[in-house]
Amino acid sequence: MQKKKLEPLEERLALLENVLDTIYEGVIVTDTEGKIVFFNSALESMEGLKKSEVLGRYLSDVYKVSPEKNDHRQVLKSGKPYKEQSITYFTTKGEEINLVAGFYPVSHQGQVIGAFSLCRDFTRIKELLTKNMNLQRQVQLKRDGAERLNNGTRYELEDFIYASEQIERLINQAQKAALTDFPVLVYGETGTGKEILAQGIHNASIRREEPFIGINCAAIPETLLESTLFGTVKGAFTGAVDSPGLFQQVGKGTLFLDEINSMPLTLQAKLLRVLQERRYLRVGCTRELPLECRIMTSTNIDPYQCIEEGTLREDIYYRFAVFTLCIPPLRERVEDIEELVNHFIKNFCRLYGQRDVRLDSELKQAFLGYKWPGNVRELQHVVESSLVMLNPGQSEITFEHLPSFIRHKFKQQKAHLTLKYTAQKDTKTLNQIIRDTEKQVIVDVLSSHGGNITRAAESLGIVRQNLQYRMRKLGISSQ
C-alpha cells in the first residue's frame, strides 16, 4: 500500500516533533488556555509520565500548581521569557521532580500563541556536585589542619570574625585569661563558638605546644564518663583494662569539658576535689597521680540558672569561674552578621570554585532582622546551603536559594523589615535604630519586673552581668 503523502504543514510539524523527541532536554508546550499540546520523550523519562497521560490536559491537572502561579501562564501574560531556575514540584502521582527549567513564549505574527519549557534533569548533576564538594571539603580540612599547631586544635583567637564592641571586649578578656593558668568557664548559647574560644585561649597560652582535648559531657553516658576522665586499671570492674583517662592523655595541655552542667553531681564533687588537690585516682587504683593539665569548662545555660535548677554545684562553679567569659548570642550583636556572612561566602566560594557572590539587598535586611536561634553555626549553615543552590553563572543569593526550613521564616519578615527600614532610613542609621530599640526593650522589661535585674535578665534570656553591662552602656537605671 502506498503511504499517504503528508501535506507540507503536516510534514513540517512531524519533522519538528521528531527533532524535539531526540534531544536530551525535556520540552513541554502549552496553548493559550494552558492545555498541553506537546510533551517530548526526554520529559517522559525525567518525570515518569506518559504522553498519553498528559496531552490535551491542563498543566494544573498534571502538576500540583495553581493556575495563577503557573509559569506558562505568567509567560503568556507578559510575553517575556523567564530565565532558567531550579524548580522542585510534585506530580499528581506524588513524585518529586527536581529540574532546571526556562520558560519561553511562542509568537506568531506578533501575537503570543503558546508557551514552552526547556528542562534539564538536575538530580544526577546535584548528586555528583555534592560528592565533589564533600571531597573538596575533606581536602580543605586536611589542609587547614596541616597549617595549625599539631596539638588537636584548628582555631586561634585571631579567627574570630566580628565588628562589635562586645566581641572585641571578649577577645581582650580571653587574651588576659590566656596569660594565667586559672580555670576558665565559658558561657554561651549553642552555636556561639565556645570551643573555638577555648582553643583560642589554649593557643595563646604557654601550653600551646601541648595537646588540647575537648569532650561533650552530655554526649558520654554517665557510667562511662568517670572512667573516660580518670582512667581505669585492670580488674577495677568486669572487663576493665589498663586505660589512661583524659587527665593523663592531655598531659600538660588543656582539657575542655563542654556542657559541664550535664555532668552528674557526684562526679562534679570528685572533679572539685581533683581541682583543689591537683591529684586524682584512676578507677580501681590506690596510687594518686598528679594533675598537670589546665581545665576549661562551658555551659550553654546561664550558670546561675544551672545552680538554681540543681544541675551545677555552686562550689564547683566558683572554682571553675575564676575567669567567666560570656559569648553574647548573635541576635545581640547584629553588626557582626554582615562580617560573618562575607567571611563565610569568601571561604565557601574558594572551597566550591565560585567567585564574586553576594547577598541580595532584601535578603541582607532579612539576615539582619532574623533572631538566629542557632547563632553563628546556623548562619554558617544557611550561607553554605544557599551558595550551593546557585545555578551556574548566578552571583546573587536570593530568598529562593535559602534552605526550605528557614525560607518561610524569612519570607514572613521580608515585608515587615522592608517597611521598617524604609520608614526609618531617612532619619537614623542602622546602629542608632538598633541602639534605640534595644534601650526601649530593656526599659520595658525592667519596668515589668519592678527594676529586678535578675528577673529581667532571665526574661530576656541573657546573664545578669550582660544586662548590667548593657544598662551602663545605654545609660539605663534600674529605677
Secondary structure, DSSP 8 states (H G I E B T S, - for coil): -------HHHHHHHHHHHHHHHSSSEEEEEETTSBEEEE-HHHHHHHT--HHHHTTSBHHHHBS--GGG-HHHHHHHH---EEEEEEEEEBTT--EEEEEEEEEEEEETTEEEEEEEEEEE-HHHHHHHHHHHHHHHHHHHHHHHHHS-TTT----GGG----SHHHHHHHHHHHHHHTS-S-EEEE--TTS-HHHHHHHHHHTSTTTTS-EEEEEGGGS-HHHHHHHHHEE-TTSSTT---EE-HHHHTTTSEEEEETGGGS-HHHHHHHHHHHHHSEE--BT--S-EE--SEEEEEESS-HHHHHHHTSS-HHHHHHHTTEEEE---GGG-THHHHHHHHHHHHHHHHHHT--S-EE-HHHHHHHHHS--TTHHHHHHHHHHHHHHT--TT--EE-GGGS-HHHHHHHHHHHHHHHHHHHHHTTT--HHHHHHHHHHHHHHHHHHHTTT-HHHHHHHHTS-HHHHHHHHHHHT----
